[in-house]
Amino acid sequence: MIVAMGASASEEEIQSVVNRLRRDGYDSQINRGVQRVVLGVFGSGFPPEYGETIEMLPGVESVTRISKPYKLASREFKHDDTVIEVGGAQIGSKDFVVMAGPCAVESREQLMATADAVAMHGAQLLRGGAYKPRTSPYSFQGLGQQGLELLGEARERTHLPVITEVMDTDEVDIVDQYTDVFQIGTRNMQNFPLLRRVGQTRKPVMLKRGMSATVEEWLMAAEYILAEGNMQLMLCERGIRTFDTTLRNTLDLAIVPMIKRLTHLPVIVDPSHGTGKWYLVKPLALAAAAVGADGIIVEVHPDPDHAMSDGPQALTPANFEDLMKSLEPIVAAVGRRLCAAVAV
């Protein structure tokens, strides 16, 4: 249920409505838009006349029931696009944001070389995995806390904010010390205790779509984070599993404008995992910009042939530089801009 307050509603009237809802057993989230304040009310079993009762309270303009199962992620709750500030980047605004770095932190030399390269060529965030969820238990699982410490060093060196994956509720506190954005990977999209936990941190979160998830399942997972009060949430389309095995995944670019229509949340595209092939990353990244994505996250490695994780889909620094130059006219054509490069 959405409670829209009148344009002249006072803070006292807004709080009075919140208190009334709480007294009746319902939680609410306040969204302060440019022109009005909207309360998102969530719960079940609203009495038939409850909306009319709330509508009569001082300062209330209207009450609307939301039929969609996802409430706080919906455009009904928040009409304006959510903009998330990370460092100097405005994710969800006119900026087209590029996140880049290695799939996994392997060594100090590897990470610093990659971080220097992506910063020099215009990335706004540094990605890198310290904890790696792998299909095989025998594959490289990441350096753990050592990897986080190296990411912290790379952040100080390049001034790039860091995005890294968190896999377990027990890891949230330690990862929180080194990251600027929590990444929830495809395998953890429906790890509901983890979603709730990162929702409690109030730090930006990027939620990747599950490899077999429907749109509704994806948005309901997002709702777990939003319901904890963390509205700094972005979604990431990273490819879904289909019947075709030609590519690692099928990158669903049609979902980008659809998600933008359904929700107010920023949408990032991952053409690296979405294709699994480095030579397809550039054309799919350009396509992502053309269909309205708010940014991309790509893998870059100084020596992909010897990468310990996902080498076939990683760009070299030279290929990343080429991608950034190619993005400029596409981004401009859709009325956006690439953020300025960070000085290393």
C-alpha positions in Angstrom: 0.0 0.0 0.0 1.2 3.5 -0.9 0.3 6.5 1.2 0.9 9.8 -0.7 1.2 12.8 1.6 0.0 16.2 0.4 2.5 18.7 -0.8 1.9 20.9 2.3 2.0 18.0 4.8 4.1 18.8 7.8 6.7 16.6 9.4 4.4 16.2 12.4 1.6 14.9 10.1 4.0 12.5 8.4 5.2 11.1 11.7 1.7 10.9 12.9 0.8 8.6 10.0 3.9 6.5 10.5 3.0 6.1 14.2 -0.6 5.1 13.3 0.6 2.5 10.9 3.1 1.1 13.5 0.3 1.0 16.1 -1.8 -1.0 13.7 1.0 -3.5 13.1 2.4 -2.3 9.8 6.0 -1.2 8.9 6.6 1.7 6.5 9.4 3.2 4.5 9.5 7.0 3.8 10.4 8.1 0.3 11.0 11.9 0.1 10.6 12.9 -3.5 11.1 16.2 -5.2 7.4 17.2 -4.9 5.9 15.0 -2.2 6.6 12.4 0.5 5.4 8.8 -0.1 5.1 6.1 2.5 5.5 2.5 1.4 3.4 0.3 3.8 4.1 -3.4 3.8 2.3 -6.2 5.5 -0.6 -8.5 4.7 -4.2 -8.7 5.6 -5.2 -5.0 5.3 -8.8 -4.7 6.3 -11.1 -3.7 3.4 -11.7 -0.2 4.6 -8.2 0.4 6.0 -7.1 2.5 3.0 -10.1 4.9 3.5 -9.3 5.1 7.2 -5.7 6.2 6.6 -6.8 8.6 3.8 -8.8 10.5 6.4 -5.7 11.3 8.5 -4.4 14.9 8.4 -1.8 15.5 5.6 -2.7 12.4 3.6 -3.5 13.0 -0.1 -4.3 9.5 -1.3 -3.9 5.8 -0.5 -3.2 3.2 -3.3 -2.9 -0.5 -3.0 0.0 -2.0 -5.0 -0.9 -5.3 -6.7 2.7 -6.2 -7.5 4.4 -8.5 -4.9 7.4 -6.2 -4.9 6.4 -3.0 -3.2 9.5 -0.8 -2.4 11.2 -1.6 -5.7 8.2 -0.5 -7.7 7.6 2.7 -9.6 4.4 3.2 -7.6 6.4 3.6 -4.5 9.0 5.9 -6.0 8.5 7.5 -9.4 11.9 9.3 -9.6 15.0 7.2 -10.5 17.1 6.2 -7.6 20.6 7.7 -7.8 23.4 6.1 -5.8 26.6 8.1 -5.1 29.8 6.1 -4.9 32.9 8.1 -4.8 32.5 10.6 -7.6 30.1 8.4 -9.6 26.3 9.0 -9.7 24.9 5.6 -10.5 21.4 6.0 -12.0 21.9 9.5 -13.2 23.1 10.9 -16.5 26.4 9.3 -15.8 27.3 6.0 -17.5 29.4 4.2 -14.9 32.1 1.6 -15.7 33.2 -0.9 -13.1 36.3 -2.9 -14.1 39.0 -5.1 -12.6 40.0 -8.8 -12.3 37.5 -11.6 -11.6 39.7 -12.6 -8.7 42.5 -11.0 -6.7 45.4 -13.3 -7.3 48.4 -11.3 -6.1 49.5 -7.8 -5.3 51.3 -7.4 -8.6 48.3 -8.6 -10.6 45.8 -6.4 -8.8 47.9 -3.2 -8.8 48.7 -3.6 -12.5 45.0 -4.0 -13.3 43.9 -1.3 -11.0 46.3 1.2 -12.5 45.2 0.3 -16.0 41.5 0.6 -15.5 41.9 3.8 -13.5 44.0 5.3 -16.3 41.5 4.5 -19.0 38.4 5.8 -17.2 36.8 3.2 -14.9 35.0 4.7 -12.0 34.9 1.6 -9.7 37.4 -1.2 -9.2 36.0 -4.7 -9.1 37.8 -7.7 -7.7 36.9 -10.9 -5.9 38.4 -11.8 -2.6 35.9 -14.6 -1.9 35.1 -16.6 -5.1 32.1 -18.9 -5.4 33.2 -21.6 -7.8 31.3 -24.4 -9.4 34.2 -26.8 -8.6 35.5 -27.1 -5.0 38.9 -27.7 -6.5 39.0 -24.3 -8.3 40.7 -21.2 -6.9 38.5 -19.8 -4.2 40.1 -16.4 -3.7 42.6 -15.0 -1.2 40.0 -14.1 1.4 41.0 -11.4 3.9 44.4 -11.0 2.2 42.5 -10.2 -1.0 40.4 -7.6 0.8 43.5 -6.0 2.2 45.0 -5.8 -1.3 41.8 -4.2 -2.6 42.0 -1.6 0.2 45.6 -0.9 -0.9 44.5 -0.5 -4.5 41.7 1.9 -3.5 44.2 4.1 -1.7 46.6 3.9 -4.7 44.1 4.7 -7.4 41.3 6.5 -5.5 38.8 4.1 -7.1 35.9 2.9 -4.9 35.8 -0.9 -4.6 33.0 -3.3 -5.4 33.6 -6.9 -4.2 31.4 -9.9 -3.6 30.2 -11.1 -0.1 29.1 -14.7 0.1 28.0 -15.3 3.7 26.5 -13.4 6.6 29.6 -14.1 8.6 31.8 -12.2 6.1 29.7 -9.0 5.9 31.5 -7.2 8.7 35.0 -7.9 7.4 34.1 -7.1 3.8 32.4 -3.9 4.9 35.8 -2.6 6.1 37.2 -2.8 2.6 34.4 -2.3 0.1 32.3 0.6 -1.1 29.7 -1.6 -2.7 28.6 -5.0 -1.7 28.1 -7.4 -4.6 25.6 -10.3 -4.2 26.4 -12.9 -6.9 24.1 -14.9 -9.0 24.4 -18.0 -6.7 23.4 -16.0 -3.6 20.5 -14.0 -5.2 18.0 -15.9 -3.0 20.3 -16.2 0.1 17.7 -14.4 2.1 19.7 -14.1 5.4 22.5 -12.5 3.4 20.2 -10.1 1.7 18.7 -9.0 5.0 22.2 -8.6 6.5 23.5 -6.3 3.7 20.3 -4.5 3.8 21.1 -3.6 7.4 24.4 -2.0 6.5 23.1 1.0 4.6 26.0 0.6 2.2 25.3 0.4 -1.6 24.5 -3.1 -2.9 24.6 -4.6 -6.4 22.3 -7.6 -6.7 23.0 -9.9 -9.6 20.2 -11.7 -11.3 20.2 -15.5 -10.6 21.2 -17.5 -13.5 17.7 -19.1 -13.8 15.7 -16.4 -12.1 12.5 -14.8 -13.4 12.1 -11.0 -13.2 9.7 -11.4 -10.3 12.0 -13.6 -8.4 14.9 -11.1 -8.9 12.8 -8.2 -7.8 11.4 -10.0 -4.8 15.1 -10.7 -3.8 15.7 -7.0 -4.1 12.7 -6.4 -1.8 14.5 -8.2 1.0 17.3 -5.6 1.0 14.9 -2.7 0.6 12.7 -3.9 3.4 15.6 -3.6 5.8 15.8 0.1 5.0 18.7 0.1 2.6 17.5 1.9 -0.5 21.0 2.1 -2.1 20.4 -0.9 -4.3 21.3 -1.5 -7.9 20.4 -4.5 -10.1 22.8 -6.3 -12.4 21.8 -8.4 -15.4 24.6 -10.9 -15.9 23.1 -13.4 -18.3 20.7 -16.3 -17.7 20.9 -20.0 -18.4 19.0 -21.2 -21.5 19.0 -24.2 -23.8 21.8 -22.9 -26.0 25.4 -23.8 -25.0 27.2 -21.7 -27.6 27.8 -19.0 -25.0 28.4 -19.2 -21.2 25.1 -17.5 -20.7 22.4 -15.6 -22.6 22.7 -11.9 -21.9 19.1 -10.6 -21.6 19.4 -7.0 -22.8 15.7 -6.7 -23.3 15.3 -6.8 -19.6 17.1 -3.5 -19.1 14.4 -1.2 -20.4 11.8 -3.5 -18.8 13.3 -3.2 -15.4 13.7 0.5 -15.8 10.0 0.6 -16.5 9.0 -1.5 -13.6 11.4 -0.1 -10.9 13.3 3.0 -9.9 16.5 1.1 -9.3 19.7 1.5 -11.4 20.5 -1.3 -13.8 24.1 -2.5 -14.5 25.0 -5.0 -17.2 27.8 -7.6 -17.0 28.8 -8.5 -20.5 31.8 -10.6 -19.2 29.7 -13.2 -17.4 26.9 -12.7 -19.9 28.9 -14.1 -22.8 32.0 -15.8 -21.4 34.1 -14.7 -24.3 36.3 -11.6 -24.3 35.7 -10.7 -27.9 32.0 -10.4 -27.3 32.4 -8.1 -24.3 32.8 -4.9 -26.3 29.8 -5.3 -28.6 27.5 -6.3 -25.7 28.8 -3.4 -23.6 28.0 -1.0 -26.4 24.5 -2.5 -26.8 24.0 -2.2 -23.0 24.6 1.5 -23.2 22.3 1.8 -26.2 19.3 0.1 -24.4 19.6 2.3 -21.4 21.8 0.6 -18.8 23.2 2.8 -16.1 26.6 1.2 -16.4 28.6 -2.0 -17.0 30.9 -4.2 -14.9 33.6 -5.9 -16.9 36.6 -8.1 -16.1 40.1 -7.0 -17.0 43.4 -8.9 -16.4 47.0 -8.1 -17.4 47.5 -11.7 -18.6 44.2 -13.4 -19.2 45.8 -16.6 -20.6 47.2 -17.3 -17.1 44.3 -16.0 -15.0 43.2 -18.2 -12.1 39.6 -17.4 -12.7 37.5 -16.6 -15.9 40.5 -15.8 -18.2 38.5 -16.4 -21.4 36.2 -13.5 -20.7 38.7 -11.0 -19.4 39.8 -8.0 -21.4 43.5 -7.0 -21.6 44.2 -3.4 -20.5 44.6 -2.5 -24.2 41.2 -4.0 -25.0 39.7 -2.1 -22.1 41.1 1.1 -23.4 39.5 0.4 -26.8 36.2 -0.3 -25.1 36.2 3.0 -23.2 36.9 4.9 -26.4 34.2 3.1 -28.3 31.7 3.8 -25.5 32.0 7.6 -25.7 29.8 8.2 -28.9 27.2 5.5 -27.9 26.8 7.0 -24.4 26.5 10.5 -25.9 24.0 9.4 -28.4 21.6 8.3 -25.7 22.0 11.5 -23.7 24.5 10.3 -21.1 28.1 10.9 -20.3 31.1 8.9 -19.2 32.4 10.0 -15.8 35.8 11.7 -15.9 38.7 9.4 -15.4 40.3 9.2 -12.0 43.9 10.5 -11.8 46.3 7.8 -10.7 
